[in-house]
Amino acid sequence: MDYDAIVVGGGHAGIEASLALSRIGFKTLLITQNLDSIGRLSCNPAIGGLSKGNLVREVDALGGEMAHLIDHSMIQYRILNRRRGPAVQAPRAQADKFTYARLAKETLEAQPNLALFMDTVVDLVLDKEGKKLVGVVTQRRHTITCRVLVLTTGTFMEGRIFIGEYDAPNGRLDESAAIGLGTALRSKGFPVGRLKTGTPARVRKSSLDFSKMELQDGEEIMMPFSFDYDSIDRPMLPCHITWTNERTHEIIRANIHRSPLYGGKIVGKGPRYCPSIEDKVVRFPDRERHQIFVEPEGEGTEEMYLNGISSSLPEDVQWDFIHSIEGLEDAQIMRPAYAVEYDFIDPQALYPSLESKLVENLFIAGQTNGTSGYEEAACQGLMAGINAAQKLKGEKPLVLSRNEAYTGVLIDDLVTMGTQEPYRMFTSRAEYRLNLRHDSCDQRLTQKGYAVGLQKQENLERLQAKLEKMETVKELLAKRRMGEKSALQTLKMPEITIADLEAQMPELSSFEQPILYQVELDVKYEGYINRQERQINRFEKLESLVIDALMDYDAVEGLSAEGREKLKKIRPLSVGQASRINGVRNSDIAVLILHLDRGGRHGK
Amino acid sequence: MQALAPSGILAGMTRYVTDDIIYALATAWAQSALAVIRISGEGCLKALSPCFSRPKALVEAQNATTVHGYIRTEAGENIDEVVASVWTDGHGYTLEESVELSCHGSLSVIKEILGLLGRLGMRSAEGGEFTFRAFLHGRLDLTQAEAVQELVSSQSKTARALALGRLEGSLKNQIADFKQRLLTITASVEVQLDYAEDELDEFVFPREQLETLRKDIAVLADTYQVGRLYREGARIVLAGSTNAGKSSLFNLLLKQERSIVSPVKGTTRDYIEADLSIEGIPIRLYDTAGLREGSDAIESEGIRRTERLMGQADLVIYLVDSTDVSHIPSEDERTIVVYNKSDLVRPPKGRLAISAQTGEGVTTLLSAITERLTGGSHASGDDLVVIESERQSRLLTDAGNALERASALVTLDIPLDIIAVELSEALQNLGELTGEVTPSDILETIFSGFCVGK
């Protein structure tokens, strides 16, 4: 055996998977097509955002790397949705994409137990029965053996980019796709499909007229994504906002037939939540304008990202419509917008551990599973890495529940319902989001990261200290009288903030801001969290009814034909999961519960 | 799916098994012209065939056809001539292979056939088991399954009509409409939580839609009382002094209504009762014979019984003799004061008056009774949706309460993420009525209605 573990791909999923495996102590190899492309931010030069910021902090709490990378490469920091409530607030940072990628590669290089190798994996090697993975074959005809494999191919598996009439076998603009692997997987019986995503043009900073745009600054104080330190100090750059107009829309409408999307060249489904500008113009003809965020791609570059107008229209059309936009009249287009279509593997073919149901020891993570976004990829890469390690250790997989992490929601959604479009995390996907606040990820997950051998002892101790401090602050607030009420009760009032109390209670100033903030939220939200707790209890009742992965659904009488077929395909591990499968009816669940009650539970 | 846990119908489901053949008499256990015996379960035709005069015809019968023949004992003696209606797997009420035997309604025949079925290895069905199987096989959703139970136990024609309407899904449609409206409101809030402020247009909470929906839900929840009224009926007590004319009114009401079921003479009691139906509502009417005026009689057993009866009544019709208005009781929501003998003395203006002698004013009295019992929600139209189960009433009330709290939070300017908790609770309650609302339903609504995404 050459390696304990191989990770295919050096994107955000591959980084987390390879670091997790090697940090837990397994001899790991990361194979990437291009060592210079490790940790690329292929699209938006930003990390975080609503629910995505939570994912980053979850990764960090478990012992992953993404938070460190963005903390040391950010050039603007914002907290989104401050006014909409703490449960849905989230941090978002603009990244210097070069710094981000360089840090990622440096981190991998500095990691003991982790080897890096540049080649392209074109096939998997299975055992004689075709049921277990034993290694990979590369383009340069190396066969490398391993005990577990994590596949994170991103948009590269049979990737093809489109710009109007032009198309090329690329994963990113002018970067070769990984040809062969998708076909090999198809022939091995993997359910492979096509998805599509897109990216906007990059324009030259010095050719833009910022005086015609709205300035968008970040917060004055940057806060780290990671729980490992309390502050960061980085240079800050502003973003700008401008809008499309009627003329922009006219140009797009007049040329819509030249889009590969409308011409039928692209078969893969694109994300509805992140439509191209031509999609927006067609679907919402009544809107007079669409917003564009002009975001710097880094400190040492003139390239600016035009967030909001991704497109696959021909370059001459892009040229025209970009120049119709205020502030962009003389924009020099450095890279064109393009769409990319790629192979993904139906994630319903995975267990919640992200291990394949088809081939043992094969784990799949990231965009390969039909997701979109760096954060979505990272959290899957981390979980796949952790669970590949658990498998090597012969231990039970770590599966996060829907009520403890967005990561848990994401993976459960993927393996239970699959996806028809690139899957992005949304707060509304989580039923119990009051419990999924970003500031309390460490309280939910650090211990779990420690238990699987990834999180450091010192971080566990820091968490302990934080909890003690929070307790102390709560005691101080409970003791202090403010008129009729205690300070604690006063804080429950919607209009009172902890900052207001701090003015009257100087003893609070000795505590770090994150501690005070979290106490504030705990106190304000207590009643509502308790209400949600009742819903969670009901949810957990069904989750706790375990179903064996090898359950014989043909022996369960009374299931509907569709329900039976879906259950056989998904092989849910709990009645709760079964109840979320599309096509499984209430009555099927009733039958299933009945069956389990009668001793049909074949416990492992 | 959490919906199943608290449901009344499924509470006892573990008693049932679904892989055997069950049978039951589907019509009333009484002497009648015809009776129907229902048999359901895989292999029931084959199981029955040895005791059927045309076994091949029975086993090979197409779905939804009838086979004429004789039911015979194991020894080959004819028990009865029957028509067997055959449903093949996937059809009929339970969506299982099933057969309904129409036989003659003599108790001895029914008894003999049921006994035979038992000996053939079939099992006598538990109460509600056919409905349970229909539900399990996806034939009915929860509200429909409940409607069947109500239909079976419904007493009056209106109750049957309402239950039938529910079975066809009028309640289901109504709740689906609520759910859709709530989903739209929820989506408008969720989109605010899914996207950053600067990506979206200015948000105004759809206050008005929320309020209208809350009211509509409350109206449906309130029909629980009406629904129960039509199903369980009401007790009406005629009270008043001895010579007020109660008995005349009692007899008059019985004569007015053709649907008298059973006038019962209270031989050992101090009142007479009778069952009738007023505008579709099953009524038990009591004529209290014992109420007399004067303090000396208060101790009497008759008075105590009458008063207890009045205490339990849904409505008391207090009859006043227009020729002797010395004691006029006060009217409240459970009491209607009626002036009798309007043919002799003109009663005070604006008061309800009748003449039990001539029948004058009785029609007005009947509508007053209906009005009072239903609280104005008249169920004569076919379009009225009424809920009858406690479970439905509770879920609707809970949904309404959650929306009320949401509305209050909006007033207080509480952040949307908290308001969303209440909306989702309401949505969950509605979901429990007919089927769940999942996060993907919310996202679908968001994507179909909002221009979102950078």
Interface residues (C-beta under 8 A of the other chain):
Chain A: N44 G49 L50 S51 L80 N81 R83 R84 G85 P86 A87 V88 R92 Q216 I241 P271 R272 Y273 C274 P275 K280 R283 F284 R287 H290 Q291 F293 N307 G308 M417 F426 T427 S428 R429 A430 E431 R433 L434 P494 Y525 Y528 R531 Q532 Q535 R538 F539 K541 L542 E557 G558 S560 G576 S579 R580 R585 N586 S587 I589 A590 V591 I593 L594 D597
Chain B: M1 Q2 A3 L4 A5 L10 M13 T14 Y16 T18 D19 F135 L136 H137 G138 D141 L142 E190 Q192 L193 D194 Y195 A196 E197 D198 E199 L412 D413 I414 P415 L416 D417 I418 V421 S424 E425 Q428 G435 E436 T438 P439 S440 I442 L443 I446 F447 C451 V452 G453 K454
